[in-house]
Every structure is written in C-alpha cells, then in structure tokens.
Amino acid sequence: EEAKVRIRDAEADGAGLVAVGRDLNDDAGDGDGGIWRSDDGEAWRRAATAGLGGPGRQELHRLVRLDDGRWLALGRQMRGAQMTPAVWTSPDLSTWTEADGHPSDGSGVPSVWGVAVQDDGAVVAAGSRPGLPGDPAGAETALWLAEPDALGRWRPLDHTPDRLRMTSQVLGKTMPSRASSQPPRPSSSVERGSRQMYDW
C-alpha cells in the first residue's frame, strides 16, 4: 500500500522546521502538495494551505526562502497527460500562488530536482533535460535561472565548468541536520542522492 504522506525536503524556519511533499489523505487518487510544521523535528502537523491542490496530481520536492522573505516551492503537477515542473511562492507558508512559468526545454519535459538562492537573490533550478533520440549520452544536466521578481521566466544557463559545479552544489544541498529526526513511526526512509525521503 502506498504511503499516505511522502516528505521530500525540509528547511529551518526560526526555531522550527518546515517540510514539503505530497499528501494522499485528502486526494487519495492523485495527491496534493503538502506543508508540514514541527517545533522539534519529532512531532509534525499538517499546515492548512490554499493553492497547492486541485485537479490532477501535485507534489512538492524542494523548498527555499527567498531574500524578500517569501517561500518558493519547486515540484511537479499534472498538465494534460504528463507531469511537468511547477513553481509556487508563498508569503506565509499558507497561501500559495503558482508562477506563470517553470523550467522547460525544447527537447522535452525536464526533470528538475534542485533549487537554490544565489547571493544576488536570483534563483537557480537544477536537474536534467532529455537527450536527443538515439543519443548514447542520454539525458544531460541542466540549469535554469529566474530573477526573484520574475519567477515565471526561467532561462537556461549554458554549460560551463563553473555552472556544472553549480549544478552539483544545487542538487547536493543537504537537509538541515535537525530534519534527520523523523516524524513518529515512518514506514520507510529511502536514500535519494544526498537527501532522505520519508514516507508514513
């Protein structure tokens, strides 16, 4: 049986923690994006949210705090017949608004699993884009950048040694150490790169 809750990421918020993921409790068929709060990393509560549900599947993978205090969640949602990247922002972790655009690629639907805020406030997303048919190299790493006042416009970054190192840094961002304290009785934890994914 599939776990009802799947946690993908956690971030510090003052003295507590915020986690994001997918919740099947209210939408058993597809699941909605979910936010959870904890004061101690042990006891977790689902936060009431608006803007993370709706028809089809929504899931949140990564969470960062922007320089202006807003939160940005990176994830996926169903559009048409396929899951595509999606970006949401919130001033308070309760009310969420989906950005008008998301990381994309002309060769197909990219897989985007990392996000980080740079020193100048710009947001970088990292992942991979599909390779060309028949290309033995397959999918290749990719970076996209958006300015904090234009999170609906993501532009791809060229591959350079510095930017490939940036990809590694963004994808390798580790969860806060306090987040290793799992919610009570998780059914499993699965290592995904440098992250833990918790189900319960």
Solvent accessible surface area in square Angstrom, and as a share of the most:
residue,aa,sasa,rsa
1,E,208,0.93
2,E,93,0.42
3,A,21,0.17
4,K,89,0.38
5,V,9,0.05
6,R,60,0.22
7,I,6,0.03
8,R,26,0.09
9,D,0,0.00
10,A,2,0.01
11,E,29,0.13
12,A,62,0.48
13,D,31,0.16
14,G,77,0.74
15,A,86,0.67
16,G,9,0.09
17,L,2,0.01
18,V,0,0.00
19,A,1,0.01
20,V,0,0.00
21,G,0,0.00
22,R,18,0.07
23,D,6,0.03
24,L,12,0.06
25,N,90,0.46
26,D,122,0.63
27,D,36,0.19
28,A,73,0.57
29,G,70,0.67
30,D,56,0.29
31,G,0,0.00
32,D,24,0.13
33,G,0,0.00
34,G,0,0.00
35,I,0,0.00
36,W,10,0.03
37,R,63,0.23
38,S,2,0.01
39,D,97,0.50
40,D,77,0.40
41,G,0,0.00
42,E,91,0.41
43,A,63,0.49
44,W,44,0.15
45,R,126,0.46
46,R,89,0.33
47,A,19,0.15
48,A,91,0.70
49,T,41,0.24
50,A,60,0.47
51,G,46,0.44
52,L,4,0.02
53,G,40,0.38
54,G,41,0.40
55,P,135,0.85
56,G,25,0.24
57,R,65,0.24
58,Q,5,0.02
59,E,2,0.01
60,L,0,0.00
61,H,0,0.00
62,R,21,0.08
63,L,0,0.00
64,V,10,0.05
65,R,115,0.42
66,L,5,0.03
67,D,103,0.53
68,D,91,0.47
69,G,28,0.27
70,R,68,0.25
71,W,6,0.02
72,L,0,0.00
73,A,0,0.00
74,L,1,0.00
75,G,1,0.01
76,R,72,0.26
77,Q,26,0.12
78,M,74,0.33
79,R,80,0.29
80,G,79,0.76
81,A,103,0.80
82,Q,98,0.44
83,M,32,0.14
84,T,13,0.07
85,P,3,0.02
86,A,0,0.00
87,V,1,0.01
88,W,4,0.01
89,T,20,0.12
90,S,0,0.00
91,P,94,0.59
92,D,77,0.40
93,L,6,0.03
94,S,48,0.31
95,T,74,0.43
96,W,9,0.03
97,T,88,0.51
98,E,60,0.27
99,A,21,0.16
100,D,150,0.78
101,G,15,0.15
102,H,47,0.21
103,P,0,0.00
104,S,60,0.39
105,D,37,0.19
106,G,91,0.87
107,S,54,0.35
108,G,30,0.29
109,V,53,0.31
110,P,10,0.06
111,S,47,0.30
112,V,5,0.03
113,W,74,0.26
114,G,1,0.01
115,V,2,0.01
116,A,20,0.15
117,V,40,0.23
118,Q,52,0.23
119,D,157,0.81
120,D,117,0.60
121,G,3,0.03
122,A,2,0.02
123,V,0,0.00
124,V,0,0.00
125,A,0,0.00
126,A,0,0.00
127,G,7,0.07
128,S,31,0.20
129,R,50,0.18
130,P,44,0.28
131,G,26,0.25
132,L,125,0.62
133,P,135,0.85
134,G,82,0.79
135,D,58,0.30
136,P,138,0.87
137,A,83,0.64
138,G,32,0.31
139,A,65,0.50
140,E,77,0.34
141,T,61,0.35
142,A,1,0.01
143,L,5,0.02
144,W,1,0.00
145,L,25,0.13
146,A,1,0.01
147,E,81,0.36
148,P,37,0.23
149,D,132,0.68
150,A,15,0.12
151,L,13,0.06
152,G,26,0.25
153,R,183,0.67
154,W,27,0.10
155,R,133,0.49
156,P,78,0.49
157,L,8,0.04
158,D,104,0.54
159,H,75,0.34
160,T,52,0.30
161,P,97,0.61
162,D,92,0.47
163,R,81,0.29
164,L,80,0.40
165,R,136,0.49
166,M,45,0.20
167,T,6,0.03
168,S,75,0.49
169,Q,128,0.57
170,V,6,0.04
171,L,68,0.34
172,G,34,0.32
173,K,54,0.23
174,T,91,0.53
175,M,27,0.12
176,P,35,0.22
177,S,97,0.63
178,R,107,0.39
179,A,4,0.03
180,S,79,0.51
181,S,37,0.24
182,Q,62,0.28
183,P,7,0.04
184,P,74,0.46
185,R,210,0.77
186,P,38,0.24
187,S,84,0.54
188,S,48,0.31
189,S,54,0.35
190,V,60,0.35
191,E,102,0.46
192,R,118,0.43
193,G,72,0.69
194,S,51,0.33
195,R,7,0.03
196,Q,61,0.27
197,M,5,0.02
198,Y,7,0.03
199,D,8,0.04
200,W,70,0.25
